[in-house]
Amino acid sequence: MALEEKDIERLMPGARVRVWERIQEKDKERQTPFEGIILARKHGTEKGATFTVRTAIQGIGVEKIYPIFSPIIARIEFLEVPKRLRRSKLYYMRTLSAHETREKLQKLYR
């Protein structure tokens, strides 16, 4: 199942998403969620287009880079989408503490 066109348009930096990944374990397939903030989206809508999702797990920052047209992605749930952004890449959020990140995000989603 490929992503729908409306979902691809909503993949923008600053959006809080839950990406459901398909994981193959021997003869079983299961889905696991990875929830975080989209930091960047690269290469538009071409075949090699990607987006970067970041979250903190037990105080450690974790980033995953997903190809948009990957069969590994089962679905994407949008938790919050920012109304307006001034930057196309949010790499500065890597250096912020958890408290500072929450403050910045509250301003984005208003």
SVG drawing of the C-alpha trace seen along z (x, -y; Angstrom):
<svg xmlns="http://www.w3.org/2000/svg" viewBox="-5 -32 28 51">
<polyline fill="none" stroke="black" stroke-width="0.4" points="0.0,0.0 1.6,-3.3 1.1,-6.6 -1.8,-8.7 -1.1,-12.0 -2.7,-14.0 -0.4,-12.3 2.7,-13.1 1.7,-16.8 1.3,-16.9 4.8,-15.5 6.4,-18.8 9.0,-19.7 7.6,-20.3 4.8,-17.8 4.4,-15.3 3.8,-11.9 3.5,-8.2 5.1,-6.1 4.0,-2.4 6.8,-0.2 6.4,3.3 8.9,5.7 9.4,9.2 10.4,11.8 10.9,15.3 7.4,16.2 5.5,13.4 5.0,9.8 4.2,7.2 3.9,3.4 5.7,1.2 5.1,-2.6 7.9,-5.2 6.6,-8.6 8.4,-11.8 8.9,-15.2 9.8,-15.6 13.0,-17.5 13.5,-17.6 12.2,-16.5 14.5,-16.1 14.2,-15.6 10.6,-16.7 8.4,-13.9 10.9,-12.1 11.6,-8.4 14.5,-8.9 12.6,-11.4 13.1,-11.0 12.0,-12.5 13.7,-12.5 11.9,-11.7 13.4,-12.5 12.4,-11.5 14.0,-11.0 14.0,-7.5 15.1,-7.3 16.9,-10.7 18.8,-9.7 18.0,-11.4 17.0,-8.9 16.6,-9.8 15.3,-7.6 15.3,-8.5 12.5,-7.0 12.1,-6.9 8.6,-8.3 7.9,-5.5 9.1,-2.6 7.1,0.6 8.4,0.8 6.0,-2.1 2.5,-0.6 0.8,-4.0 1.5,-7.4 -0.7,-9.0 -0.5,-12.8 -0.8,-13.9 -0.1,-17.6 0.7,-19.6 2.1,-23.1 0.2,-26.0 3.2,-27.9 6.9,-27.5 9.8,-29.8 12.4,-27.1 12.5,-24.1 15.0,-22.1 14.7,-22.0 18.2,-20.6 18.6,-23.2 16.2,-21.1 19.0,-18.5 20.8,-20.8 17.8,-21.8 16.9,-20.2 13.5,-18.4 12.1,-21.5 13.2,-23.9 11.8,-21.6 8.4,-21.5 8.3,-25.3 9.3,-25.6 6.7,-23.1 3.9,-24.8 4.6,-27.9 4.4,-26.0 1.1,-24.3 -0.9,-27.4"/>
</svg>
